Amino acid sequence: MSMSVDVSPAAARCCARCQGPLEPGDLRCAVCGLAAPQDRGPAPPPVQVLRCTECGAAVAYSAEAQAPKCRFCGAVTRLEQPVDPIDQADWLLPFGVPPAQADQALRRWMSTLGFFRPSDLSQAATVEGLRPIWWAGWLVNADAVVSWTADSNAGARRSAWAPHAGQTQLPFRSLLVSASRGLSLDEARELAPRFRLDQVVPVAQRTQQQLGPGDAVLEQFDAQRSAARKIVSERIAAAAEEALKQSVIPGSTFRNVHVAVLLRALETRRVALPSYVLAYRYEGRSYRAVVHGQDASCVTGTAPIAWGKVALVVVGALALIAIVVAALALTRAG
């Protein structure tokens, strides 16, 4: 998405070594890792969260929730009062998909999974739980120096490939990076491109207008951005590779693209992202799918494999190989 969102912190300190901006609560600089000076302001009020005993995800606690099962994996949750401060989301994206449409999206997804899935999956599967949740993510702005090497078809002459290398400065605006413990990185990557970031609202307005189903909960940011430098850096490196292919590396086809990113500045804001986590059962086994909260056409998850179809294809392939071998043997004998 080309749209840029202002993610500059309201009040920023700077790292003593690299001058990168420090955000409230940072234990280390997110750019160079230098320990941040302690903030001697008033301590944040203690909070309580519901922590999953299996996947470790934490969601906001409310007395009405009464320690339900985990919204992500269905395991037991327990009430916890963390010692370290828990960061809160700054912004929130509203749900655009109602629960009934999410259920329909799951059924459509099941029917398009391909030959090696059960033919009756969409009819026989039973939805056990449809859980709306705002999962945790960072909106990232960064400036970086990117060094790169690659092979491309530019200047290849007699060979198919020619080597190239260089260094360039690239800005990155409104990159969405997962901070969720409940969703896998692969699930978050599938969902991220479809969010409409122009619809963000301050999270304080959540109580002033209906932005989602009444039972939707907020995942907590119990992973600080300074502790997630690897995840943020990998996301920036992937975005840098795509930007280099589009406008920097000469040629139209590429291979062996390698990038090294040196961050000059990194600013983030915490955003809560809407999705539905659906648990469903097929032939006695449970599976999970995630439906995008703003685009029902985007669904990701796990599904059963029709091993009978797999065996049929394997037997057919082996039979075909046997026929070919027999034909070759007869040809040689003749």
C-alpha positions as a LaTeX table, in Angstrom:
\begin{tabular}{lrrr}
\hline
Residue & $x$ (\AA) & $y$ (\AA) & $z$ (\AA) \\
\hline
Met1 & 0.00 & 0.00 & 0.00 \\
Ser2 & 1.45 & 3.36 & $-1.03$ \\
Met3 & $-0.45$ & 5.37 & 1.54 \\
Ser4 & 1.77 & 6.74 & 4.32 \\
Val5 & 0.62 & 6.99 & 7.91 \\
Asp6 & 2.31 & 9.29 & 10.40 \\
Val7 & 3.82 & 6.94 & 12.94 \\
Ser8 & 6.06 & 9.44 & 14.67 \\
Pro9 & 5.83 & 9.10 & 18.46 \\
Ala10 & 4.20 & 12.00 & 20.24 \\
Ala11 & 7.32 & 12.64 & 22.29 \\
Ala12 & 10.68 & 11.05 & 21.42 \\
Arg13 & 14.06 & 10.85 & 23.09 \\
Cys14 & 17.16 & 9.97 & 21.11 \\
Cys15 & 19.72 & 7.20 & 21.47 \\
Ala16 & 23.05 & 8.48 & 22.80 \\
Arg17 & 24.99 & 6.43 & 20.23 \\
Cys18 & 23.05 & 6.46 & 16.92 \\
Gln19 & 20.55 & 9.28 & 17.61 \\
Gly20 & 17.68 & 6.97 & 16.67 \\
Pro21 & 14.37 & 7.91 & 18.31 \\
Leu22 & 13.50 & 6.18 & 21.58 \\
Glu23 & 9.90 & 5.51 & 22.45 \\
Pro24 & 8.37 & 5.40 & 25.94 \\
Gly25 & 9.05 & 1.99 & 27.45 \\
Asp26 & 12.06 & 1.13 & 25.24 \\
Leu27 & 14.66 & $-0.82$ & 27.20 \\
Arg28 & 17.12 & $-0.65$ & 24.28 \\
Cys29 & 17.49 & 1.34 & 21.10 \\
Ala30 & 15.60 & $-0.46$ & 18.31 \\
Val31 & 18.30 & 0.56 & 15.80 \\
Cys32 & 21.65 & $-0.19$ & 17.49 \\
Gly33 & 20.65 & $-2.03$ & 20.67 \\
Leu34 & 22.24 & 0.38 & 23.16 \\
Ala35 & 20.56 & 0.30 & 26.57 \\
Ala36 & 18.11 & 3.18 & 26.88 \\
Pro37 & 18.21 & 5.50 & 29.89 \\
Gln38 & 15.51 & 4.69 & 32.41 \\
Asp39 & 12.43 & 6.85 & 32.30 \\
Arg40 & 11.95 & 8.19 & 35.81 \\
Gly41 & 8.42 & 9.40 & 35.16 \\
Pro42 & 5.42 & 8.01 & 37.02 \\
Ala43 & 5.07 & 4.23 & 36.84 \\
Pro44 & 2.24 & 3.00 & 34.62 \\
Pro45 & $-0.70$ & 1.48 & 36.48 \\
Pro46 & $-0.61$ & $-2.32$ & 36.89 \\
Val47 & $-2.65$ & $-4.27$ & 34.37 \\
Gln48 & $-4.08$ & $-7.76$ & 34.23 \\
Val49 & $-4.06$ & $-9.94$ & 31.13 \\
Leu50 & $-5.34$ & $-13.35$ & 30.15 \\
Arg51 & $-2.30$ & $-15.46$ & 29.17 \\
Cys52 & $-2.63$ & $-18.62$ & 27.08 \\
Thr53 & $-0.92$ & $-21.63$ & 28.65 \\
Glu54 & $-0.06$ & $-23.05$ & 25.20 \\
Cys55 & 0.79 & $-20.35$ & 22.61 \\
Gly56 & 1.67 & $-17.60$ & 25.12 \\
Ala57 & $-0.60$ & $-14.95$ & 23.59 \\
Ala58 & $-2.04$ & $-12.36$ & 25.97 \\
Val59 & $-5.31$ & $-10.48$ & 25.57 \\
Ala60 & $-6.90$ & $-7.67$ & 27.54 \\
Tyr61 & $-8.66$ & $-8.85$ & 30.68 \\
Ser62 & $-12.20$ & $-7.89$ & 31.57 \\
Ala63 & $-14.33$ & $-9.14$ & 34.44 \\
Glu64 & $-17.02$ & $-10.18$ & 31.94 \\
Ala65 & $-14.58$ & $-12.48$ & 30.09 \\
Gln66 & $-14.13$ & $-14.76$ & 33.14 \\
Ala67 & $-10.92$ & $-16.37$ & 31.82 \\
Pro68 & $-12.24$ & $-17.88$ & 28.56 \\
Lys69 & $-10.31$ & $-20.17$ & 26.26 \\
Cys70 & $-7.52$ & $-18.64$ & 24.19 \\
Arg71 & $-8.86$ & $-16.70$ & 21.21 \\
Phe72 & $-6.02$ & $-18.02$ & 19.02 \\
Cys73 & $-5.63$ & $-21.72$ & 19.85 \\
Gly74 & $-8.49$ & $-22.65$ & 22.18 \\
Ala75 & $-6.23$ & $-23.63$ & 25.09 \\
Val76 & $-6.82$ & $-22.66$ & 28.72 \\
Thr77 & $-5.95$ & $-19.10$ & 29.78 \\
Arg78 & $-4.93$ & $-17.88$ & 33.21 \\
Leu79 & $-5.09$ & $-14.47$ & 34.81 \\
Glu80 & $-1.70$ & $-12.78$ & 35.03 \\
Gln81 & $-0.39$ & $-9.45$ & 36.30 \\
Pro82 & 2.94 & $-8.87$ & 34.53 \\
Val83 & 5.79 & $-7.25$ & 36.42 \\
Asp84 & 7.03 & $-5.33$ & 33.37 \\
Pro85 & 4.81 & $-2.65$ & 31.79 \\
Ile86 & 2.48 & $-3.77$ & 28.99 \\
Asp87 & 2.40 & $-1.52$ & 25.93 \\
Gln88 & $-1.00$ & $-0.53$ & 24.63 \\
Ala89 & $-2.16$ & $-0.08$ & 21.04 \\
Asp90 & $-2.16$ & 3.53 & 19.82 \\
Trp91 & $-4.43$ & 2.97 & 16.84 \\
Leu92 & $-7.13$ & 0.53 & 15.88 \\
Leu93 & $-8.60$ & $-0.58$ & 12.55 \\
Pro94 & $-12.36$ & $-1.22$ & 12.57 \\
Phe95 & $-13.91$ & $-4.50$ & 11.48 \\
Gly96 & $-15.50$ & $-4.39$ & 8.03 \\
Val97 & $-16.61$ & $-8.04$ & 7.92 \\
Pro98 & $-19.53$ & $-9.14$ & 10.14 \\
Pro99 & $-19.40$ & $-12.59$ & 11.84 \\
Ala100 & $-21.90$ & $-14.22$ & 9.45 \\
Gln101 & $-19.81$ & $-13.16$ & 6.45 \\
Ala102 & $-16.67$ & $-14.53$ & 8.10 \\
Asp103 & $-18.36$ & $-17.93$ & 8.46 \\
Gln104 & $-19.36$ & $-17.84$ & 4.78 \\
Ala105 & $-15.80$ & $-16.88$ & 3.81 \\
Leu106 & $-14.50$ & $-19.94$ & 5.66 \\
Arg107 & $-16.86$ & $-22.21$ & 3.70 \\
Arg108 & $-15.79$ & $-20.67$ & 0.37 \\
Trp109 & $-12.13$ & $-21.08$ & 1.28 \\
Met110 & $-12.66$ & $-24.75$ & 2.13 \\
Ser111 & $-14.20$ & $-25.38$ & $-1.31$ \\
Thr112 & $-11.22$ & $-23.89$ & $-3.18$ \\
Leu113 & $-8.33$ & $-25.76$ & $-1.51$ \\
Gly114 & $-7.75$ & $-28.12$ & $-4.42$ \\
Phe115 & $-7.88$ & $-31.78$ & $-5.36$ \\
Phe116 & $-5.92$ & $-33.16$ & $-2.40$ \\
Arg117 & $-8.43$ & $-31.91$ & 0.18 \\
Pro118 & $-11.63$ & $-33.78$ & 1.13 \\
Ser119 & $-14.40$ & $-33.16$ & $-1.42$ \\
Asp120 & $-17.01$ & $-32.72$ & 1.32 \\
Leu121 & $-14.92$ & $-30.44$ & 3.56 \\
Ser122 & $-17.09$ & $-27.32$ & 3.22 \\
Gln123 & $-20.29$ & $-29.31$ & 3.93 \\
Ala124 & $-19.06$ & $-31.74$ & 6.59 \\
Ala125 & $-16.84$ & $-29.41$ & 8.65 \\
Thr126 & $-18.35$ & $-28.07$ & 11.87 \\
Val127 & $-17.35$ & $-24.58$ & 13.04 \\
Glu128 & $-16.63$ & $-24.84$ & 16.77 \\
Gly129 & $-15.77$ & $-21.23$ & 17.46 \\
Leu130 & $-15.68$ & $-17.89$ & 15.68 \\
Arg131 & $-13.55$ & $-15.50$ & 17.71 \\
Pro132 & $-13.10$ & $-11.83$ & 16.66 \\
Ile133 & $-9.83$ & $-10.31$ & 17.81 \\
Trp134 & $-7.63$ & $-7.30$ & 17.20 \\
Trp135 & $-4.11$ & $-8.70$ & 16.93 \\
Ala136 & $-0.96$ & $-6.73$ & 17.64 \\
Gly137 & 1.20 & $-5.12$ & 14.95 \\
Trp138 & 3.65 & $-2.29$ & 14.45 \\
Leu139 & 3.39 & 0.41 & 11.78 \\
Val140 & 6.99 & 1.21 & 10.89 \\
Asn141 & 8.67 & 4.21 & 9.29 \\
Ala142 & 12.39 & 3.82 & 8.66 \\
Asp143 & 15.28 & 5.32 & 6.70 \\
Ala144 & 18.05 & 2.93 & 5.72 \\
Val145 & 21.22 & 2.53 & 3.70 \\
Val146 & 20.84 & $-0.66$ & 1.64 \\
Ser147 & 23.83 & $-2.50$ & 0.16 \\
Trp148 & 22.98 & $-5.14$ & $-2.42$ \\
Thr149 & 24.33 & $-7.71$ & $-4.86$ \\
Ala150 & 22.35 & $-9.50$ & $-7.57$ \\
Asp151 & 22.47 & $-11.23$ & $-10.93$ \\
Ser152 & 20.23 & $-9.90$ & $-13.71$ \\
Asn153 & 19.78 & $-10.12$ & $-17.47$ \\
Ala154 & 21.11 & $-6.57$ & $-17.97$ \\
Gly155 & 24.51 & $-6.57$ & $-19.69$ \\
Ala156 & 24.62 & $-10.36$ & $-19.83$ \\
Arg157 & 25.85 & $-10.55$ & $-23.46$ \\
Arg158 & 26.60 & $-14.22$ & $-24.20$ \\
Ser159 & 25.71 & $-15.39$ & $-20.71$ \\
Ala160 & 22.18 & $-15.50$ & $-19.32$ \\
Trp161 & 23.20 & $-13.51$ & $-16.22$ \\
Ala162 & 25.52 & $-10.68$ & $-15.28$ \\
Pro163 & 26.56 & $-9.64$ & $-11.74$ \\
His164 & 25.64 & $-6.24$ & $-10.28$ \\
Ala165 & 26.14 & $-4.54$ & $-6.93$ \\
Gly166 & 25.51 & $-1.19$ & $-5.33$ \\
Gln167 & 24.41 & 0.86 & $-2.37$ \\
Thr168 & 21.43 & 3.18 & $-2.07$ \\
Gln169 & 19.37 & 5.02 & 0.51 \\
Leu170 & 15.74 & 3.96 & 0.77 \\
Pro171 & 12.84 & 5.31 & 2.84 \\
Phe172 & 10.24 & 2.88 & 4.16 \\
Arg173 & 6.82 & 4.18 & 5.13 \\
Ser174 & 3.89 & 2.45 & 6.82 \\
Leu175 & 5.38 & $-1.05$ & 6.81 \\
Leu176 & 3.17 & $-3.41$ & 8.78 \\
Val177 & 5.11 & $-5.80$ & 11.03 \\
Ser178 & 3.48 & $-8.45$ & 13.20 \\
Ala179 & 3.89 & $-8.20$ & 16.97 \\
Ser180 & 1.42 & $-11.02$ & 17.58 \\
Arg181 & 2.22 & $-14.11$ & 19.62 \\
Gly182 & $-1.08$ & $-15.77$ & 18.71 \\
Leu183 & $-0.70$ & $-15.65$ & 14.92 \\
Ser184 & 2.22 & $-17.21$ & 13.09 \\
Leu185 & 4.43 & $-14.97$ & 10.94 \\
Asp186 & 3.12 & $-16.72$ & 7.81 \\
Glu187 & $-0.49$ & $-15.99$ & 8.81 \\
Ala188 & 0.34 & $-12.36$ & 9.55 \\
Arg189 & 2.11 & $-11.96$ & 6.19 \\
Glu190 & $-0.97$ & $-13.28$ & 4.37 \\
Leu191 & $-3.27$ & $-10.82$ & 6.13 \\
Ala192 & $-1.09$ & $-7.68$ & 6.23 \\
Pro193 & $-1.37$ & $-6.41$ & 2.61 \\
Arg194 & $-5.20$ & $-6.23$ & 2.74 \\
Phe195 & $-5.58$ & $-3.84$ & 5.68 \\
Arg196 & $-6.90$ & $-0.36$ & 4.85 \\
Leu197 & $-4.57$ & 1.79 & 6.89 \\
Asp198 & $-6.42$ & 4.97 & 5.95 \\
Gln199 & $-9.18$ & 3.87 & 8.34 \\
Val200 & $-7.12$ & 3.87 & 11.55 \\
Val201 & $-8.68$ & 5.58 & 14.56 \\
Pro202 & $-7.22$ & 6.27 & 18.02 \\
Val203 & $-7.82$ & 3.26 & 20.23 \\
Ala204 & $-9.51$ & 5.51 & 22.82 \\
Gln205 & $-12.45$ & 5.87 & 20.42 \\
Arg206 & $-13.14$ & 2.16 & 20.70 \\
Thr207 & $-15.54$ & 2.89 & 23.55 \\
Gln208 & $-17.21$ & 5.75 & 21.69 \\
Gln209 & $-18.33$ & 3.97 & 18.53 \\
Gln210 & $-19.00$ & 0.42 & 17.39 \\
Leu211 & $-15.80$ & $-0.63$ & 15.62 \\
Gly212 & $-16.31$ & $-4.38$ & 15.76 \\
Pro213 & $-18.29$ & $-7.26$ & 17.28 \\
Gly214 & $-19.15$ & $-6.76$ & 20.92 \\
Asp215 & $-17.06$ & $-9.77$ & 22.02 \\
Ala216 & $-13.90$ & $-8.73$ & 20.15 \\
Val217 & $-10.81$ & $-8.42$ & 22.37 \\
Leu218 & $-7.43$ & $-6.71$ & 22.04 \\
Glu219 & $-4.20$ & $-8.70$ & 21.96 \\
Gln220 & $-1.61$ & $-7.11$ & 24.24 \\
Phe221 & 1.82 & $-5.85$ & 23.16 \\
Asp222 & 3.93 & $-7.84$ & 25.59 \\
Ala223 & 6.87 & $-7.92$ & 23.13 \\
Gln224 & 8.77 & $-4.63$ & 22.99 \\
Arg225 & 9.98 & $-3.39$ & 19.62 \\
Ser226 & 13.61 & $-3.31$ & 20.88 \\
Ala227 & 13.30 & $-7.04$ & 21.63 \\
Ala228 & 11.91 & $-7.68$ & 18.15 \\
Arg229 & 14.64 & $-5.99$ & 16.09 \\
Lys230 & 15.19 & $-9.21$ & 14.12 \\
Ile231 & 11.53 & $-9.40$ & 13.02 \\
Val232 & 11.43 & $-5.70$ & 12.10 \\
Ser233 & 14.77 & $-5.91$ & 10.27 \\
Glu234 & 13.67 & $-8.96$ & 8.28 \\
Arg235 & 10.48 & $-7.15$ & 7.20 \\
Ile236 & 12.48 & $-4.10$ & 6.13 \\
Ala237 & 14.99 & $-6.28$ & 4.26 \\
Ala238 & 12.16 & $-8.01$ & 2.37 \\
Ala239 & 10.63 & $-4.63$ & 1.46 \\
Ala240 & 14.07 & $-3.40$ & 0.37 \\
Glu241 & 14.52 & $-6.38$ & $-1.97$ \\
Glu242 & 11.20 & $-5.66$ & $-3.68$ \\
Ala243 & 12.02 & $-1.94$ & $-4.01$ \\
Leu244 & 15.45 & $-2.74$ & $-5.50$ \\
Lys245 & 13.91 & $-5.05$ & $-8.12$ \\
Gln246 & 11.41 & $-2.39$ & $-9.14$ \\
Ser247 & 13.68 & 0.62 & $-9.57$ \\
Val248 & 17.35 & 0.09 & $-8.68$ \\
Ile249 & 18.77 & $-3.19$ & $-9.99$ \\
Pro250 & 19.17 & $-2.99$ & $-13.79$ \\
Gly251 & 17.32 & $-5.51$ & $-15.92$ \\
Ser252 & 13.97 & $-7.26$ & $-15.79$ \\
Thr253 & 14.80 & $-10.71$ & $-14.38$ \\
Phe254 & 16.83 & $-11.35$ & $-11.23$ \\
Arg255 & 18.41 & $-14.08$ & $-9.16$ \\
Asn256 & 20.72 & $-14.32$ & $-6.12$ \\
Val257 & 19.47 & $-11.01$ & $-4.72$ \\
His258 & 21.12 & $-10.28$ & $-1.37$ \\
Val259 & 20.60 & $-7.16$ & 0.72 \\
Ala260 & 22.19 & $-5.74$ & 3.88 \\
Val261 & 20.27 & $-3.02$ & 5.66 \\
Leu262 & 21.80 & $-0.35$ & 7.90 \\
Leu263 & 19.03 & 1.50 & 9.72 \\
Arg264 & 19.39 & 5.24 & 10.20 \\
Ala265 & 16.06 & 5.85 & 11.92 \\
Leu266 & 13.17 & 3.72 & 13.09 \\
Glu267 & 9.82 & 5.00 & 14.30 \\
Thr268 & 6.86 & 2.80 & 15.17 \\
Arg269 & 3.29 & 3.03 & 16.37 \\
Arg270 & 1.33 & 0.15 & 17.80 \\
Val271 & $-1.82$ & $-0.78$ & 15.87 \\
Ala272 & $-4.58$ & $-3.32$ & 16.55 \\
Leu273 & $-5.63$ & $-5.28$ & 13.44 \\
Pro274 & $-9.06$ & $-6.96$ & 13.02 \\
Ser275 & $-9.41$ & $-10.65$ & 12.16 \\
Tyr276 & $-11.54$ & $-13.68$ & 12.98 \\
Val277 & $-9.94$ & $-16.86$ & 14.29 \\
Leu278 & $-12.17$ & $-19.84$ & 13.48 \\
Ala279 & $-11.80$ & $-23.31$ & 14.92 \\
Tyr280 & $-13.48$ & $-26.09$ & 12.94 \\
Arg281 & $-13.65$ & $-29.85$ & 13.21 \\
Tyr282 & $-13.59$ & $-32.47$ & 10.44 \\
Glu283 & $-13.80$ & $-36.21$ & 11.11 \\
Gly284 & $-12.92$ & $-35.77$ & 14.78 \\
Arg285 & $-9.90$ & $-33.49$ & 14.32 \\
Ser286 & $-9.66$ & $-29.75$ & 14.94 \\
Tyr287 & $-8.18$ & $-27.20$ & 12.54 \\
Arg288 & $-7.77$ & $-23.42$ & 12.54 \\
Ala289 & $-8.39$ & $-20.72$ & 9.95 \\
Val290 & $-8.04$ & $-16.93$ & 10.11 \\
Val291 & $-10.40$ & $-14.65$ & 8.18 \\
His292 & $-9.35$ & $-11.07$ & 7.45 \\
Gly293 & $-11.46$ & $-8.60$ & 9.41 \\
Gln294 & $-11.70$ & $-6.11$ & 6.53 \\
Asp295 & $-11.56$ & $-8.33$ & 3.43 \\
Ala296 & $-13.50$ & $-11.61$ & 3.54 \\
Ser297 & $-11.74$ & $-12.88$ & 0.40 \\
Cys298 & $-8.50$ & $-13.24$ & 2.41 \\
Val299 & $-8.47$ & $-16.49$ & 4.44 \\
Thr300 & $-5.49$ & $-18.53$ & 5.65 \\
Gly301 & $-5.23$ & $-21.62$ & 7.82 \\
Thr302 & $-4.81$ & $-25.37$ & 8.05 \\
Ala303 & $-6.97$ & $-28.07$ & 6.45 \\
Pro304 & $-7.09$ & $-31.89$ & 6.32 \\
Ile305 & $-5.48$ & $-33.85$ & 3.50 \\
Ala306 & $-7.41$ & $-36.50$ & 1.59 \\
Trp307 & $-4.83$ & $-39.27$ & 1.85 \\
Gly308 & $-6.97$ & $-41.57$ & $-0.31$ \\
Lys309 & $-6.59$ & $-39.15$ & $-3.23$ \\
Val310 & $-2.86$ & $-38.88$ & $-2.56$ \\
Ala311 & $-2.54$ & $-42.68$ & $-2.62$ \\
Leu312 & $-4.58$ & $-42.85$ & $-5.82$ \\
Val313 & $-2.27$ & $-40.37$ & $-7.56$ \\
Val314 & 0.85 & $-42.20$ & $-6.31$ \\
Val315 & $-0.47$ & $-45.57$ & $-7.51$ \\
Gly316 & $-1.39$ & $-44.05$ & $-10.88$ \\
Ala317 & 2.07 & $-42.52$ & $-11.25$ \\
Leu318 & 3.76 & $-45.81$ & $-10.36$ \\
Ala319 & 1.55 & $-47.67$ & $-12.84$ \\
Leu320 & 2.44 & $-45.16$ & $-15.57$ \\
Ile321 & 6.15 & $-45.55$ & $-14.82$ \\
Ala322 & 5.80 & $-49.33$ & $-14.98$ \\
Ile323 & 4.07 & $-49.11$ & $-18.37$ \\
Val324 & 6.79 & $-46.82$ & $-19.74$ \\
Val325 & 9.56 & $-49.11$ & $-18.46$ \\
Ala326 & 7.84 & $-52.16$ & $-19.95$ \\
Ala327 & 7.42 & $-50.38$ & $-23.29$ \\
Leu328 & 11.11 & $-49.43$ & $-23.35$ \\
Ala329 & 12.10 & $-53.00$ & $-22.51$ \\
Leu330 & 9.95 & $-54.37$ & $-25.34$ \\
Thr331 & 11.42 & $-51.82$ & $-27.74$ \\
Arg332 & 14.97 & $-52.84$ & $-26.86$ \\
Ala333 & 14.09 & $-56.54$ & $-27.07$ \\
Gly334 & 12.56 & $-56.05$ & $-30.52$ \\
\hline
\end{tabular}
